[in-house]
């Protein structure tokens, strides 16, 4: 097979459909290829640094252009040097990557990574905007002697950018959304859109079981989206004067594994809700399978489900009621959340339950908790959880002081984010802020963002291991510039 045929075969493979081989935007490979792209264009092309371009290209580099034909490395560099870069000081053309269009696919030989395919779109702009153009491209990057080199580049579908008709978004057409989900192998997607402080839209797409469309009131396991509900139970009790943010919880409960460690007396509800306990996420992750302190409580952030379970046991001891019962009294019944529960009950309508799947389409067995878990495995619907978040956004029936504590940074996490009490906090360039939480488990990927100042929000539930791969487009569409800021925070 000639190299030309091989490359065009790769283009057909990677542009015809999205496959499971596409890497996450958080992966090292994705970041590496975008770094190489930046060296090639931002450092090389846009500044007419021919030597940088030379270093980035493979010796047997081939360039295929839908209007100008085929070039090898020698011809390509000659044309660049004597064309666009003949007078670098007066040059007007700049290339910019349409970052959200980027897809990276790894290529393996005998189990070892040897190359990657980069698909995307880029804009070539001049000072005169009418001259701007947009094109699609496919680049094949190869590892050669330990370094990434651009081996083949194909530039095609050139259009005038100003006159290019905007593509209708898939989210404006339910059939297109369903098609998009099928391409991404997402069995079920639940969306809640909050506007003006109210749950305005509930949308559920996909199938709940093979051949059965998911109903509007599909029930999802939401993994760690359980934690904000537990947090609100505790904060409502604080607002009622029945519980304290800063009283040591050892007065009501001490785990047997840490009873002889004096640090157990430093644990408070504030420290627990902001993930500063010093505990691991789960004790089974320790070689001993026992709970332990990994640092002094209250000194730094470390996400911990164990902390929330510790709080649950203290609350249950104090009030002589299960977390399920406390949540029913304080949250579920007042908000009419009839499809929400910490435990598996005979009243759960399993015909509406979204089964979790791995990325290959294999179903997981549904968990049937008989004891509440304060950190995990809440079952709920988009509508129910939307009611909960609207209540939180509008003050949560908390005292002003407790609500202010909840949305105030308690501890830094990463990339400028902070944890408040039960919720992660994002601050935006325009002065707005969001509180958020994500959930990830076998067959579960969930997340939400709500904006207490501007009274908007977005809820996303999926029932597959890699459901997170649809987050970016949903955030960009429904949250606009702030969605783009979130993606940037999470991918840099």
ROSE-87245 format. One record per residue (C-alpha): residue number from 1; x, y, z; residue in one letter. Coordinates in steps of 0.02 Angstrom, whole numbers. Example, Ala and Ser with C-alpha at 12.3 -4.5 7.8 and 13.67 -1.06 7.14 Angstrom:
# residues 2
<1, <615, -225, 390>, "a">,
<2, <684, -53, 357>, "s">,
This chain:
# residues 492
<1, <0, 0, 0>, "x">,
<2, <73, 171, -47>, "x">,
<3, <89, 306, 84>, "x">,
<4, <-45, 411, -3>, "x">,
<5, <-171, 270, 3>, "x">,
<6, <-127, 234, 183>, "x">,
<7, <-153, 413, 237>, "x">,
<8, <-317, 433, 145>, "x">,
<9, <-375, 273, 227>, "x">,
<10, <-335, 350, 395>, "x">,
<11, <-432, 507, 351>, "x">,
<12, <-583, 405, 302>, "x">,
<13, <-572, 306, 462>, "x">,
<14, <-556, 454, 580>, "x">,
<15, <-670, 580, 496>, "x">,
<16, <-815, 464, 458>, "x">,
<17, <-863, 433, 638>, "x">,
<18, <-810, 454, 817>, "x">,
<19, <-735, 297, 890>, "x">,
<20, <-693, 237, 1064>, "x">,
<21, <-508, 264, 1021>, "x">,
<22, <-526, 453, 1039>, "x">,
<23, <-430, 512, 1192>, "x">,
<24, <-496, 625, 1329>, "x">,
<25, <-452, 809, 1327>, "x">,
<26, <-376, 780, 1499>, "x">,
<27, <-256, 647, 1435>, "x">,
<28, <-69, 671, 1418>, "x">,
<29, <-76, 626, 1233>, "x">,
<30, <-207, 760, 1196>, "x">,
<31, <-101, 892, 1285>, "x">,
<32, <57, 832, 1198>, "x">,
<33, <-17, 845, 1024>, "x">,
<34, <-91, 1017, 1059>, "x">,
<35, <82, 1070, 1120>, "x">,
<36, <158, 1008, 957>, "x">,
<37, <22, 1099, 860>, "x">,
<38, <65, 1259, 952>, "x">,
<39, <251, 1240, 913>, "x">,
<40, <213, 1210, 730>, "x">,
<41, <93, 1356, 706>, "x">,
<42, <105, 1482, 848>, "x">,
<43, <295, 1474, 859>, "x">,
<44, <329, 1423, 679>, "x">,
<45, <198, 1475, 550>, "x">,
<46, <128, 1632, 634>, "x">,
<47, <301, 1707, 662>, "x">,
<48, <382, 1641, 502>, "x">,
<49, <507, 1542, 606>, "x">,
<50, <558, 1425, 466>, "x">,
<51, <686, 1333, 573>, "x">,
<52, <550, 1287, 698>, "x">,
<53, <441, 1223, 556>, "x">,
<54, <589, 1123, 490>, "x">,
<55, <616, 1043, 662>, "x">,
<56, <431, 998, 679>, "x">,
<57, <418, 908, 511>, "x">,
<58, <470, 731, 471>, "x">,
<59, <601, 713, 335>, "x">,
<60, <474, 619, 227>, "x">,
<61, <334, 745, 266>, "x">,
<62, <190, 753, 142>, "x">,
<63, <62, 894, 129>, "x">,
<64, <-103, 869, 37>, "x">,
<65, <-206, 1024, -4>, "x">,
<66, <-376, 1016, -89>, "x">,
<67, <-333, 1165, -200>, "x">,
<68, <-144, 1170, -215>, "x">,
<69, <-101, 985, -233>, "x">,
<70, <38, 885, -149>, "x">,
<71, <201, 949, -75>, "x">,
<72, <349, 863, 5>, "x">,
<73, <450, 943, 144>, "x">,
<74, <570, 1033, 28>, "x">,
<75, <434, 1110, -80>, "x">,
<76, <325, 1153, 70>, "x">,
<77, <464, 1249, 160>, "x">,
<78, <518, 1334, -1>, "x">,
<79, <341, 1391, -38>, "x">,
<80, <318, 1454, 141>, "x">,
<81, <484, 1547, 143>, "x">,
<82, <460, 1627, -27>, "x">,
<83, <274, 1655, -16>, "x">,
<84, <187, 1702, 146>, "x">,
<85, <352, 1728, 236>, "x">,
<86, <445, 1823, 101>, "x">,
<87, <415, 1986, 195>, "x">,
<88, <382, 1931, 377>, "x">,
<89, <366, 2109, 441>, "x">,
<90, <219, 2148, 326>, "x">,
<91, <140, 1975, 333>, "x">,
<92, <-45, 1976, 377>, "x">,
<93, <-101, 1794, 383>, "x">,
<94, <-115, 1709, 553>, "x">,
<95, <-174, 1531, 588>, "x">,
<96, <-282, 1492, 741>, "x">,
<97, <-342, 1321, 796>, "x">,
<98, <-527, 1295, 829>, "x">,
<99, <-483, 1207, 991>, "x">,
<100, <-654, 1132, 1026>, "x">,
<101, <-648, 1045, 857>, "x">,
<102, <-492, 948, 902>, "x">,
<103, <-498, 758, 911>, "x">,
<104, <-347, 650, 948>, "x">,
<105, <-336, 464, 907>, "x">,
<106, <-186, 358, 960>, "x">,
<107, <-108, 230, 844>, "x">,
<108, <-22, 76, 914>, "x">,
<109, <99, -54, 846>, "x">,
<110, <125, -212, 948>, "x">,
<111, <44, -126, 1095>, "x">,
<112, <158, 26, 1089>, "x">,
<113, <106, 203, 1041>, "x">,
<114, <195, 255, 882>, "x">,
<115, <84, 392, 809>, "x">,
<116, <-73, 496, 832>, "x">,
<117, <-204, 567, 715>, "x">,
<118, <-262, 745, 747>, "x">,
<119, <-426, 801, 671>, "x">,
<120, <-491, 978, 682>, "x">,
<121, <-527, 1145, 600>, "x">,
<122, <-420, 1300, 587>, "x">,
<123, <-447, 1479, 534>, "x">,
<124, <-325, 1579, 428>, "x">,
<125, <-362, 1762, 457>, "x">,
<126, <-297, 1922, 380>, "x">,
<127, <-315, 2102, 434>, "x">,
<128, <-456, 2115, 309>, "x">,
<129, <-585, 2001, 388>, "x">,
<130, <-668, 1967, 220>, "x">,
<131, <-512, 1870, 175>, "x">,
<132, <-525, 1751, 323>, "x">,
<133, <-547, 1566, 284>, "x">,
<134, <-584, 1408, 377>, "x">,
<135, <-534, 1230, 334>, "x">,
<136, <-535, 1057, 406>, "x">,
<137, <-373, 962, 429>, "x">,
<138, <-303, 793, 476>, "x">,
<139, <-125, 781, 540>, "x">,
<140, <-30, 620, 570>, "x">,
<141, <104, 641, 704>, "x">,
<142, <237, 506, 722>, "x">,
<143, <363, 469, 860>, "x">,
<144, <532, 468, 774>, "x">,
<145, <688, 439, 878>, "x">,
<146, <592, 487, 1033>, "x">,
<147, <523, 650, 962>, "x">,
<148, <353, 694, 889>, "x">,
<149, <361, 741, 705>, "x">,
<150, <223, 792, 585>, "x">,
<151, <227, 656, 452>, "x">,
<152, <73, 698, 349>, "x">,
<153, <-46, 845, 342>, "x">,
<154, <-208, 853, 242>, "x">,
<155, <-300, 1020, 226>, "x">,
<156, <-472, 1016, 147>, "x">,
<157, <-649, 1089, 141>, "x">,
<158, <-586, 1268, 127>, "x">,
<159, <-721, 1400, 143>, "x">,
<160, <-732, 1588, 164>, "x">,
<161, <-757, 1610, 350>, "x">,
<162, <-864, 1768, 340>, "x">,
<163, <-986, 1688, 217>, "x">,
<164, <-986, 1518, 299>, "x">,
<165, <-1162, 1474, 354>, "x">,
<166, <-1170, 1433, 538>, "x">,
<167, <-1205, 1251, 570>, "x">,
<168, <-1365, 1218, 663>, "x">,
<169, <-1321, 1151, 834>, "x">,
<170, <-1368, 971, 869>, "x">,
<171, <-1453, 1026, 1030>, "x">,
<172, <-1588, 1118, 933>, "x">,
<173, <-1647, 955, 859>, "x">,
<174, <-1691, 805, 968>, "x">,
<175, <-1659, 682, 826>, "x">,
<176, <-1486, 753, 797>, "x">,
<177, <-1452, 743, 984>, "x">,
<178, <-1503, 561, 986>, "x">,
<179, <-1390, 527, 837>, "x">,
<180, <-1245, 617, 924>, "x">,
<181, <-1270, 512, 1080>, "x">,
<182, <-1270, 351, 979>, "x">,
<183, <-1107, 404, 895>, "x">,
<184, <-1032, 433, 1067>, "x">,
<185, <-1105, 271, 1138>, "x">,
<186, <-1204, 360, 1275>, "x">,
<187, <-1353, 247, 1319>, "x">,
<188, <-1451, 377, 1418>, "x">,
<189, <-1429, 565, 1442>, "x">,
<190, <-1529, 669, 1564>, "x">,
<191, <-1525, 860, 1554>, "x">,
<192, <-1598, 990, 1669>, "x">,
<193, <-1593, 1173, 1618>, "x">,
<194, <-1622, 1304, 1754>, "x">,
<195, <-1664, 1481, 1704>, "x">,
<196, <-1727, 1628, 1807>, "x">,
<197, <-1716, 1523, 1965>, "x">,
<198, <-1833, 1387, 1901>, "x">,
<199, <-1813, 1217, 1821>, "x">,
<200, <-1871, 1264, 1646>, "x">,
<201, <-1829, 1108, 1546>, "x">,
<202, <-1805, 924, 1580>, "x">,
<203, <-1743, 819, 1435>, "x">,
<204, <-1700, 634, 1435>, "x">,
<205, <-1627, 552, 1281>, "x">,
<206, <-1578, 377, 1230>, "x">,
<207, <-1638, 207, 1288>, "x">,
<208, <-1667, 146, 1464>, "x">,
<209, <-1649, -32, 1404>, "x">,
<210, <-1617, -103, 1232>, "x">,
<211, <-1761, -50, 1122>, "x">,
<212, <-1851, 49, 1259>, "x">,
<213, <-1843, 239, 1253>, "x">,
<214, <-1793, 324, 1415>, "x">,
<215, <-1942, 412, 1495>, "x">,
<216, <-1948, 592, 1555>, "x">,
<217, <-1939, 531, 1736>, "x">,
<218, <-1796, 408, 1714>, "x">,
<219, <-1711, 367, 1880>, "x">,
<220, <-1520, 376, 1884>, "x">,
<221, <-1389, 325, 2009>, "x">,
<222, <-1295, 491, 2027>, "x">,
<223, <-1139, 432, 2122>, "x">,
<224, <-1059, 577, 2216>, "x">,
<225, <-1201, 697, 2179>, "x">,
<226, <-1261, 614, 2340>, "x">,
<227, <-1141, 722, 2441>, "x">,
<228, <-1228, 891, 2413>, "x">,
<229, <-1390, 815, 2478>, "x">,
<230, <-1302, 753, 2635>, "x">,
<231, <-1222, 924, 2653>, "x">,
<232, <-1392, 1011, 2643>, "x">,
<233, <-1464, 895, 2775>, "x">,
<234, <-1324, 947, 2894>, "x">,
<235, <-1335, 1132, 2847>, "x">,
<236, <-1523, 1136, 2872>, "x">,
<237, <-1497, 1062, 3046>, "x">,
<238, <-1366, 1197, 3079>, "x">,
<239, <-1489, 1332, 3023>, "x">,
<240, <-1620, 1260, 3140>, "x">,
<241, <-1498, 1271, 3285>, "x">,
<242, <-1496, 1082, 3307>, "x">,
<243, <-1318, 1052, 3247>, "x">,
<244, <-1156, 1151, 3242>, "x">,
<245, <-1032, 1180, 3102>, "x">,
<246, <-885, 1189, 3219>, "x">,
<247, <-927, 1071, 3363>, "x">,
<248, <-812, 919, 3363>, "x">,
<249, <-910, 769, 3300>, "x">,
<250, <-820, 646, 3417>, "x">,
<251, <-951, 696, 3546>, "x">,
<252, <-1074, 591, 3446>, "x">,
<253, <-967, 466, 3351>, "x">,
<254, <-787, 407, 3335>, "x">,
<255, <-735, 274, 3210>, "x">,
<256, <-652, 125, 3296>, "x">,
<257, <-505, 135, 3174>, "x">,
<258, <-454, 308, 3236>, "x">,
<259, <-515, 305, 3416>, "x">,
<260, <-336, 306, 3481>, "x">,
<261, <-280, 446, 3366>, "x">,
<262, <-304, 616, 3452>, "x">,
<263, <-337, 697, 3283>, "x">,
<264, <-512, 623, 3286>, "x">,
<265, <-558, 762, 3409>, "x">,
<266, <-519, 895, 3278>, "x">,
<267, <-653, 838, 3156>, "x">,
<268, <-799, 958, 3133>, "x">,
<269, <-941, 969, 3009>, "x">,
<270, <-854, 1116, 2923>, "x">,
<271, <-695, 1015, 2899>, "x">,
<272, <-792, 864, 2836>, "x">,
<273, <-902, 958, 2712>, "x">,
<274, <-752, 1046, 2637>, "x">,
<275, <-649, 885, 2621>, "x">,
<276, <-512, 930, 2745>, "x">,
<277, <-524, 776, 2858>, "x">,
<278, <-358, 700, 2810>, "x">,
<279, <-447, 537, 2769>, "x">,
<280, <-422, 440, 2606>, "x">,
<281, <-570, 437, 2487>, "x">,
<282, <-612, 261, 2547>, "x">,
<283, <-525, 154, 2678>, "x">,
<284, <-523, 2, 2564>, "x">,
<285, <-394, 97, 2461>, "x">,
<286, <-271, 76, 2605>, "x">,
<287, <-169, -82, 2611>, "x">,
<288, <-233, -112, 2788>, "x">,
<289, <-414, -79, 2734>, "x">,
<290, <-428, 29, 2890>, "x">,
<291, <-469, 213, 2909>, "x">,
<292, <-324, 328, 2950>, "x">,
<293, <-272, 510, 2952>, "x">,
<294, <-152, 553, 2811>, "x">,
<295, <-125, 732, 2871>, "x">,
<296, <-184, 851, 3006>, "x">,
<297, <-371, 889, 2988>, "x">,
<298, <-410, 1064, 2926>, "x">,
<299, <-241, 1097, 2845>, "x">,
<300, <-275, 1055, 2662>, "x">,
<301, <-395, 979, 2537>, "x">,
<302, <-413, 793, 2501>, "x">,
<303, <-576, 726, 2431>, "x">,
<304, <-651, 596, 2548>, "x">,
<305, <-810, 494, 2544>, "x">,
<306, <-758, 425, 2713>, "x">,
<307, <-778, 598, 2789>, "x">,
<308, <-960, 607, 2735>, "x">,
<309, <-993, 433, 2802>, "x">,
<310, <-914, 488, 2967>, "x">,
<311, <-1035, 635, 2972>, "x">,
<312, <-1182, 522, 2932>, "x">,
<313, <-1144, 410, 3081>, "x">,
<314, <-1127, 560, 3196>, "x">,
<315, <-1294, 633, 3138>, "x">,
<316, <-1381, 466, 3155>, "x">,
<317, <-1314, 445, 3333>, "x">,
<318, <-1366, 621, 3383>, "x">,
<319, <-1542, 615, 3311>, "x">,
<320, <-1573, 427, 3325>, "x">,
<321, <-1633, 427, 3145>, "x">,
<322, <-1559, 360, 2983>, "x">,
<323, <-1493, 484, 2855>, "x">,
<324, <-1635, 426, 2743>, "x">,
<325, <-1762, 479, 2873>, "x">,
<326, <-1676, 646, 2907>, "x">,
<327, <-1669, 682, 2720>, "x">,
<328, <-1853, 638, 2699>, "x">,
<329, <-1901, 760, 2836>, "x">,
<330, <-1786, 903, 2786>, "x">,
<331, <-1767, 887, 2597>, "x">,
<332, <-1865, 754, 2503>, "x">,
<333, <-2041, 782, 2569>, "x">,
<334, <-2035, 973, 2577>, "x">,
<335, <-1974, 979, 2397>, "x">,
<336, <-2087, 835, 2338>, "x">,
<337, <-1938, 733, 2279>, "x">,
<338, <-2037, 572, 2263>, "x">,
<339, <-1910, 478, 2157>, "x">,
<340, <-1758, 511, 2267>, "x">,
<341, <-1684, 394, 2397>, "x">,
<342, <-1521, 346, 2482>, "x">,
<343, <-1579, 165, 2493>, "x">,
<344, <-1654, 34, 2379>, "x">,
<345, <-1837, 12, 2427>, "x">,
<346, <-1982, -90, 2364>, "x">,
<347, <-2058, 73, 2303>, "x">,
<348, <-1918, 102, 2178>, "x">,
<349, <-1991, 87, 2002>, "x">,
<350, <-1855, -19, 1921>, "x">,
<351, <-1941, -3, 1752>, "x">,
<352, <-1880, 178, 1753>, "x">,
<353, <-1704, 143, 1818>, "x">,
<354, <-1560, 181, 1700>, "x">,
<355, <-1440, 33, 1706>, "x">,
<356, <-1255, 80, 1708>, "x">,
<357, <-1139, 23, 1568>, "x">,
<358, <-953, 14, 1537>, "x">,
<359, <-881, 98, 1381>, "x">,
<360, <-898, -64, 1283>, "x">,
<361, <-1085, -77, 1315>, "x">,
<362, <-1080, -208, 1452>, "x">,
<363, <-1209, -182, 1590>, "x">,
<364, <-1161, -169, 1773>, "x">,
<365, <-1265, -248, 1909>, "x">,
<366, <-1369, -117, 1998>, "x">,
<367, <-1317, -81, 2177>, "x">,
<368, <-1453, -110, 2306>, "x">,
<369, <-1400, -15, 2462>, "x">,
<370, <-1504, -57, 2615>, "x">,
<371, <-1405, 66, 2722>, "x">,
<372, <-1385, 248, 2669>, "x">,
<373, <-1216, 299, 2602>, "x">,
<374, <-1189, 484, 2633>, "x">,
<375, <-1065, 499, 2490>, "x">,
<376, <-1127, 387, 2351>, "x">,
<377, <-1268, 296, 2259>, "x">,
<378, <-1416, 414, 2281>, "x">,
<379, <-1553, 370, 2156>, "x">,
<380, <-1650, 516, 2084>, "x">,
<381, <-1722, 593, 1926>, "x">,
<382, <-1675, 751, 1834>, "x">,
<383, <-1837, 831, 1890>, "x">,
<384, <-1811, 786, 2073>, "x">,
<385, <-1629, 839, 2077>, "x">,
<386, <-1676, 997, 1983>, "x">,
<387, <-1801, 1040, 2121>, "x">,
<388, <-1662, 1013, 2247>, "x">,
<389, <-1539, 1126, 2155>, "x">,
<390, <-1667, 1263, 2127>, "x">,
<391, <-1699, 1261, 2315>, "x">,
<392, <-1511, 1271, 2349>, "x">,
<393, <-1489, 1412, 2224>, "x">,
<394, <-1628, 1511, 2306>, "x">,
<395, <-1555, 1496, 2481>, "x">,
<396, <-1599, 1317, 2527>, "x">,
<397, <-1709, 1378, 2672>, "x">,
<398, <-1546, 1408, 2763>, "x">,
<399, <-1508, 1558, 2873>, "x">,
<400, <-1416, 1697, 2781>, "x">,
<401, <-1260, 1661, 2883>, "x">,
<402, <-1258, 1474, 2845>, "x">,
<403, <-1292, 1503, 2659>, "x">,
<404, <-1149, 1627, 2653>, "x">,
<405, <-1034, 1498, 2735>, "x">,
<406, <-1091, 1366, 2610>, "x">,
<407, <-1041, 1470, 2457>, "x">,
<408, <-882, 1543, 2533>, "x">,
<409, <-713, 1465, 2490>, "x">,
<410, <-658, 1353, 2634>, "x">,
<411, <-506, 1273, 2551>, "x">,
<412, <-417, 1285, 2383>, "x">,
<413, <-429, 1132, 2270>, "x">,
<414, <-343, 1159, 2101>, "x">,
<415, <-333, 1282, 1956>, "x">,
<416, <-407, 1423, 2059>, "x">,
<417, <-556, 1324, 2118>, "x">,
<418, <-611, 1305, 2299>, "x">,
<419, <-725, 1196, 2401>, "x">,
<420, <-860, 1277, 2504>, "x">,
<421, <-973, 1173, 2615>, "x">,
<422, <-1031, 1025, 2511>, "x">,
<423, <-1004, 1112, 2345>, "x">,
<424, <-856, 1160, 2235>, "x">,
<425, <-845, 1344, 2189>, "x">,
<426, <-798, 1418, 2019>, "x">,
<427, <-766, 1605, 2002>, "x">,
<428, <-783, 1686, 1830>, "x">,
<429, <-706, 1836, 1743>, "x">,
<430, <-870, 1932, 1742>, "x">,
<431, <-887, 1923, 1933>, "x">,
<432, <-1016, 1783, 1931>, "x">,
<433, <-987, 1618, 2020>, "x">,
<434, <-1054, 1441, 2012>, "x">,
<435, <-1067, 1301, 2137>, "x">,
<436, <-1045, 1127, 2071>, "x">,
<437, <-1016, 944, 2104>, "x">,
<438, <-975, 794, 1995>, "x">,
<439, <-1007, 609, 2013>, "x">,
<440, <-910, 462, 1941>, "x">,
<441, <-933, 277, 1972>, "x">,
<442, <-951, 117, 1874>, "x">,
<443, <-1083, 158, 1744>, "x">,
<444, <-1108, 336, 1810>, "x">,
<445, <-1046, 507, 1755>, "x">,
<446, <-1145, 656, 1821>, "x">,
<447, <-1114, 840, 1852>, "x">,
<448, <-1206, 1003, 1885>, "x">,
<449, <-1170, 1190, 1890>, "x">,
<450, <-1287, 1317, 1969>, "x">,
<451, <-1265, 1506, 1976>, "x">,
<452, <-1345, 1582, 2132>, "x">,
<453, <-1321, 1762, 2071>, "x">,
<454, <-1388, 1743, 1895>, "x">,
<455, <-1511, 1603, 1936>, "x">,
<456, <-1462, 1483, 1798>, "x">,
<457, <-1396, 1307, 1798>, "x">,
<458, <-1363, 1146, 1705>, "x">,
<459, <-1381, 965, 1762>, "x">,
<460, <-1305, 820, 1663>, "x">,
<461, <-1334, 636, 1703>, "x">,
<462, <-1261, 493, 1602>, "x">,
<463, <-1255, 306, 1634>, "x">,
<464, <-1091, 251, 1558>, "x">,
<465, <-910, 249, 1616>, "x">,
<466, <-852, 381, 1491>, "x">,
<467, <-1006, 490, 1490>, "x">,
<468, <-894, 638, 1532>, "x">,
<469, <-844, 649, 1348>, "x">,
<470, <-1008, 739, 1307>, "x">,
<471, <-985, 870, 1442>, "x">,
<472, <-886, 996, 1341>, "x">,
<473, <-1013, 1022, 1202>, "x">,
<474, <-1156, 1030, 1326>, "x">,
<475, <-1066, 1158, 1435>, "x">,
<476, <-1019, 1265, 1286>, "x">,
<477, <-1196, 1264, 1217>, "x">,
<478, <-1296, 1289, 1376>, "x">,
<479, <-1175, 1396, 1478>, "x">,
<480, <-1088, 1494, 1339>, "x">,
<481, <-930, 1588, 1388>, "x">,
<482, <-940, 1524, 1566>, "x">,
<483, <-951, 1347, 1500>, "x">,
<484, <-794, 1380, 1399>, "x">,
<485, <-708, 1448, 1556>, "x">,
<486, <-755, 1289, 1650>, "x">,
<487, <-684, 1179, 1512>, "x">,
<488, <-524, 1282, 1511>, "x">,
<489, <-507, 1267, 1701>, "x">,
<490, <-531, 1079, 1693>, "x">,
<491, <-415, 1046, 1545>, "x">,
<492, <-265, 1156, 1589>, "x">,
